Amino acid sequence: MYKVYGTNSIYEALVNKRVLEVYLLEGYSNKKILQLIESSKISYHYVSRKKLDELVSGANHQGIVGVARPIKPIPLESLIKRNEKNSRGLLIMLDGLKDPHNLGAIIRSCDIFNGLGIIYKQKDSVSISETVEKVSTGAINYVPLCEVTNLSKAINTLKDNGYWIVGLDGHATMTLDELPFDRKLVVIIGSEGEGISRLVQENCDYLAKIPMNGHSNINSLNASNACAIVLYEGFMYGKNNIRGS
C-alpha cells in the first residue's frame, strides 16, 4: 500500500487524480483539501493521531495520509522523445545516490528550475518512495523520472540523441559558468562520499566544478544543493538568453 502524506504532497496527488482513499486526523480543517476530496468523490475516514502515526511509521503527516497509486518511472526513450524538440535544457543523472531526502529535494529543484527529468539506476540507487514523494512536496507529479539498468549505456543513447554529458567533479578545472548551456546537457551528480564512478566519468564530454570559497574541511555541498545550483545556472541562462542580455 503506497501512502502519500503531508498537505502539499496530498494536494498535488489529489489534483493529479492518484489518491484512492484518505485518512484524516479527527478535527482536520483544511478547507482546500477537504473540498478537493469531496469533489473527487474519494472515500475518507477520520481517525486518531495514533492511527495516522502508525500508517506512516511516525513520519510528519500533518494530519492527513492518503492511499495512492505510486508514480511510475518512464523509459529512457520516452524521456528523450518528450524533449526532442528542445534545442537546450538540462537532464539530471544520479550516479550512486542513496539518500531519499536528496532525491526528493532534487525533484523539487527540477520542478522549480525547469529540469527536463531525472535518470538513475534501477539497482543500487535511491528510487521512488513515500519519503521521496513527501520531500518533493508534490513536485514528483511533474518531473519525469527514468530508471535505467546501466548508466554508461544510457549515456551513449543520450549522446546519440544530441545530448552533451557533464560530470560534476570538485577536482575539475572547468567551472560551472563555462558550460555550454546553449545546448542539451545531461549533468551527472555523484554520491557525496564517492562522487561519480570512473566508468561514468570517462564517458563525460565535460567535467565541471562549482566554485566555492568555504573552509577546507567544510568546502563541499550535498548532492541536492549542488544540483540546485546547476539547475539555477541553466535556468538563468535561458532567461537571460530569451531577454537578449
JODANOR-V809795 format. One record per residue. N is the residue number from 1. OMEGA is omega in degrees with one decimal (999 if undefined). Layout:
N_OMEGA, N_OMEGA
This chain:
1_-178.6, 2_-175.2, 3_174.3, 4_-177.2, 5_-175.4, 6_-172.1, 7_-176.5, 8_-179.3, 9_178.1, 10_-178.6, 11_-177.8, 12_177.0, 13_175.9, 14_179.3, 15_-178.2, 16_171.6, 17_178.5, 18_-171.8, 19_-178.7, 20_-176.2, 21_-175.9, 22_173.6, 23_-175.3, 24_174.0, 25_177.4, 26_-177.9, 27_179.1, 28_-169.4, 29_178.3, 30_-173.6, 31_-179.0, 32_179.4, 33_-178.3, 34_178.7, 35_179.9, 36_176.4, 37_-179.6, 38_-177.5, 39_179.1, 40_179.2, 41_-179.9, 42_177.6, 43_178.8, 44_-175.4, 45_172.5, 46_-176.4, 47_179.9, 48_176.0, 49_179.4, 50_179.3, 51_178.8, 52_178.3, 53_179.4, 54_-178.6, 55_-176.5, 56_176.8, 57_174.8, 58_179.1, 59_-177.3, 60_-174.1, 61_179.8, 62_174.3, 63_-178.7, 64_177.8, 65_178.9, 66_168.9, 67_-171.4, 68_171.0, 69_-179.7, 70_173.0, 71_177.8, 72_175.5, 73_179.8, 74_177.8, 75_179.3, 76_-179.3, 77_178.4, 78_178.3, 79_178.5, 80_-177.2, 81_-177.4, 82_180.0, 83_-172.5, 84_-179.9, 85_178.3, 86_177.1, 87_178.5, 88_179.8, 89_-175.0, 90_164.0, 91_176.7, 92_174.2, 93_-178.6, 94_-178.3, 95_174.7, 96_179.7, 97_-175.4, 98_-172.8, 99_-179.9, 100_178.1, 101_175.9, 102_179.6, 103_178.8, 104_179.3, 105_178.3, 106_176.5, 107_179.7, 108_179.3, 109_177.8, 110_179.0, 111_-177.2, 112_-172.2, 113_171.8, 114_171.6, 115_-173.5, 116_-179.1, 117_-176.9, 118_-179.0, 119_177.1, 120_-178.4, 121_177.5, 122_-177.2, 123_177.2, 124_-179.2, 125_171.3, 126_-180.0, 127_-177.0, 128_177.7, 129_177.7, 130_179.1, 131_178.3, 132_-179.8, 133_-179.7, 134_-178.1, 135_179.6, 136_-178.6, 137_176.4, 138_-177.9, 139_-179.6, 140_178.0, 141_-171.0, 142_-178.7, 143_179.8, 144_177.5, 145_-173.7, 146_175.8, 147_178.4, 148_-179.7, 149_-175.4, 150_-177.0, 151_-178.5, 152_176.8, 153_178.2, 154_178.4, 155_179.3, 156_177.5, 157_179.2, 158_176.9, 159_179.1, 160_-179.3, 161_170.1, 162_179.2, 163_172.3, 164_-170.2, 165_-178.5, 166_173.6, 167_177.2, 168_-173.8, 169_-177.9, 170_-179.7, 171_-178.5, 172_176.5, 173_177.8, 174_176.5, 175_-173.7, 176_-176.3, 177_178.3, 178_-177.7, 179_179.5, 180_-178.0, 181_178.0, 182_178.8, 183_179.6, 184_-176.9, 185_166.4, 186_179.4, 187_-176.4, 188_177.8, 189_179.2, 190_177.2, 191_-178.3, 192_-175.1, 193_-171.6, 194_-177.6, 195_-178.7, 196_179.9, 197_-175.4, 198_-178.3, 199_178.3, 200_-179.4, 201_180.0, 202_180.0, 203_-178.4, 204_172.8, 205_179.4, 206_166.5, 207_-176.0, 208_178.5, 209_173.0, 210_179.2, 211_-178.7, 212_-174.1, 213_-179.2, 214_176.0, 215_-170.8, 216_-176.8, 217_-178.4, 218_-176.5, 219_179.4, 220_178.8, 221_172.8, 222_-171.4, 223_-177.0, 224_176.3, 225_-179.8, 226_-179.5, 227_179.7, 228_179.8, 229_178.2, 230_-179.2, 231_178.7, 232_179.2, 233_178.1, 234_178.7, 235_-179.5, 236_174.3, 237_-179.8, 238_179.8, 239_-178.0, 240_179.0, 241_178.9, 242_-178.3, 243_177.9, 244_-179.0, 245_999
